[in-house]
Structures are given as structure tokens and as C-alpha cells.
Amino acid sequence: MDRIVKFLTWPAALFIAGILLWYEQYKLTGNEGSVWLFTTLSDWLFISGYEKPFRLGVAAAEIAASILVVIPATRIVGAAFAMGIMSGAIFFHVVSPLGIDPFEDGAKLFKEACEVWVLSAFILLAYRREAWALLGRVLGSVGIRLPGIA
């Protein structure tokens, strides 16, 4: 059963990468909707005038997560990275002036952020032992010990 679940992380990883990379065309080219979205967020965060670095920084993070999640050796890191990015996207859709459906398209962005978050969680759950061990090594390198990790 464990092998089947881990095999299913392949389509999950490809879906995550596909969704994240699809939206890079809008972020990287300065599409009007993307600029509006990040301007709204940067103004709300009191960092007016920083729309472009904010937008391009998110794009770079999403590209990195997309690459990491499809490489088996870095899948855990990519899934954790994608989950973190989507946690931010979901948070901002829920609490900022953007709202759940900023483009009045049936909340497509919000739904896809939730789908990527769930699939990232699935990957982390499928590799929970390896993810926990990796987290233990990373935290151990700065002197923090996790229960159950030698």
C-alpha cells in the first residue's frame, strides 16, 4: 500500500507544478490582472510601490517549488515549499481586500490554491517518515531536537 501511495505522488507533483507554472506567464509578463492583485496586496501590507518585486518574488518561489516537487530526491522540500506558498495565497484571499473571488470567475485562483495545498499535504503525508527525519536533521543542525528523532 505504501508503494501505491508514494507512486500517486507523481501525478500530484505534476499537477502542483502545472498549476504553479501556468500562472508564471501572468506574473512574469506583468499581466494587468496580476499587477492589480499584487498592487492590492502590497498596498494592504503597507508596502506600496513594491508590487513588482513582490510579484516577481512570488513567481521565483513558485518556479523553485515547481522544480523541486517533480524531482524525486527533492519532492518533500518542493511539497513543503508549495504548501507554504499556497498557505500564504489562501490566507491573503481570506483576510485581505482581494477576497475569495477577486476576478469574479468562480474563485478559480482560490480553488486552485486549495487544490495545490491539499496535494502538497498528500505528498508530505505519503513521505511523512522521510519528511519528519529531514525536519529533524534541519532543526538539529541549529540545535533543536524533535521528539522521536535520534
C-alpha positions, 0 to 999 in steps of 0.5 A: 500500500505504501508503494501505491501511495508514494507512486500517486505522488507523481501525478500530484507533483505534476499537477502542483507544478502545472498549476504553479507554472501556468500562472508564471506567464501572468506574473512574469509578463506583468499581466494587468490582472496580476499587477492589480492583485499584487498592487492590492496586496502590497498596498494592504501590507503597507508596502506600496510601490513594491508590487513588482518585486513582490510579484516577481518574488512570488513567481521565483518561489513558485518556479523553485517549488515547481522544480523541486516537487517533480524531482524525486530526491527533492519532492518533500522540500518542493511539497513543503515549499508549495504548501507554504506558498499556497498557505500564504495565497489562501490566507491573503484571499481570506483576510485581505481586500482581494477576497475569495473571488477577486476576478469574479470567475468562480474563485478559480485562483482560490480553488486552485490554491486549495487544490495545490495545498491539499496535494502538497499535504498528500505528498508530505503525508505519503513521505511523512517518515522521510519528511519528519527525519529531514525536519529533524536533521534541519532543526538539529543542525541549529540545535533543536531536537524533535521528539522521536528523532535520534 
